[in-house]
């Protein structure tokens, strides 16, 4: 699901579940979600609640340095099998080179967890090589938009619930790739289901009732209407956006439209023209391809799509004041949709 360089989040979870703890975990990358989940999970499995009082040390990069981290790691646990030293915000840690000497002979009764967010440690450095000899060097990167549905489905499934494909796409398109926020919204929906009457599946209606994203009037449904060239539905959605400015932001809608028509352009170059071949070429589920991409391929030529992409770029520029025309976001979207459909 979540592709990482080297070992994955799922791999670490399996190891820790089996009681296979490494002396060092260096968790780094631009996606904080997995860094937080891995570090919290290791702590929860390595120590009992009573053991945490004396055997969990939390340090912060801006307030400590490499030597102090090493000194903490060299202490022995008190009345426990192991201790955990957790370093947060390690991207600002000074005298990091001291960690390299510790890696040469780490204390096996210590689990040292270093959380380096919004960046990575150069894998070519001596420190990176030393870490990989004795522990785990884990990189958590931002997910691509095409990977979000798999994340959502997996997250909901782990909670022993389900989500419909339509609901999955609605929440992905409207929340975006911030995994912490995405997980938070999914938790709201799961709580709503748990407090309900035994229903176990997240659907568009539940999203509308609990998050406020309309099940009928959203960017995902606008894409579907344009793909089918359903003029009446497309204009109803645009009218809704124009009449509800609090629920409408032009830039995310333009991003969704641009992503879809870019996928559509790529679809014409699929080496295998079957439904399955096109879905695989675009790295989409078969359901996604059949819902929007394949109908759009019948309704738009490649040249038309090329021109649509240019229209979206021009609309984006106009929304940012390029050209000096004062036009509302609603009017810009109306004009864009008209040009797409005609």
FENVENHU-V405573 format. One record per backbone hydrogen bond with DSSP energy under -0.5 kcal/mol. CO is the residue of the C=O (numbers start at 1). NH is the residue of the N-H. If there is no record, write none. Layout:
co: <CO;CO>
nh: <NH;NH>
//
This chain:
co: <1;4;5;8;9;10;11;12;13;14;15;16;19;23;24;25;25;26;26;27;28;29;30;31;32;33;34;35;36;37;38;39;40;41;42;43;48;49;50;51;51;52;55;55;56;57;57;59;60;60;61;64;65;66;67;68;69;70;72;77;83;84;84;85;85;86;86;87;88;89;90;94;95;96;96;97;97;98;99;100;101;101;102;103;106;107;109;110;111;111;112;112;113;113;114;114;115;115;116;119;122;125;126;127;128;129;130;131;131;134;136;136;138;138;139;140;144;144;145;145;147;148;149;150;151;152;153;154;155;156;157;162;164;165;166;167;168;169;170;171;171;172;177;178;179;180;181;182;183;184;185;186;187;188;189;190;191;193;200;202;203;204;205;206;207;207;207;212;216;218;219;220;221;222;223;224;225;225;226;229;230;231;232;233;234;235;236;237;238;239;240;241;244;245;249;250;251;252;253;254;255;256;257;258;259;260;261;262;263;264;265;266;267;271;274;275;276;277;278;279;279;280;285;286;287;288;288;289;292;293;294;295;295;296;301;302;303;304;305;306;307;308;309;310;311;312;313;314;315;316;317;317;318;321;325;328;329;330;331;332;333;334;335;336;337;338>
nh: <3;6;139;12;13;14;15;16;17;18;20;19;21;112;136;27;114;28;138;116;140;118;32;35;36;37;38;39;40;41;42;43;44;45;46;47;52;53;53;54;55;56;57;84;58;59;86;88;63;64;64;94;69;70;71;72;73;74;75;79;111;57;86;87;113;59;88;115;61;92;93;66;98;99;100;100;101;102;103;104;104;105;105;106;108;110;83;112;85;113;25;114;87;115;27;116;90;117;29;29;125;129;130;131;132;133;134;134;135;23;26;138;28;140;141;31;147;148;148;149;151;152;153;154;155;156;157;158;159;161;160;202;168;169;170;171;172;173;174;175;176;176;179;182;183;184;185;186;187;188;189;190;191;192;193;194;195;196;162;164;207;208;209;210;211;212;213;214;218;222;223;224;225;226;227;228;229;230;229;231;234;235;236;237;238;239;240;241;242;243;244;244;247;248;253;254;255;256;257;258;259;260;261;262;263;264;265;266;267;268;268;269;270;273;278;279;280;281;282;283;284;283;289;290;291;292;293;294;296;297;298;298;299;300;305;306;307;308;309;310;311;312;313;314;315;316;317;318;319;320;320;322;321;324;327;332;333;334;335;336;337;338;339;340;341;342>
//
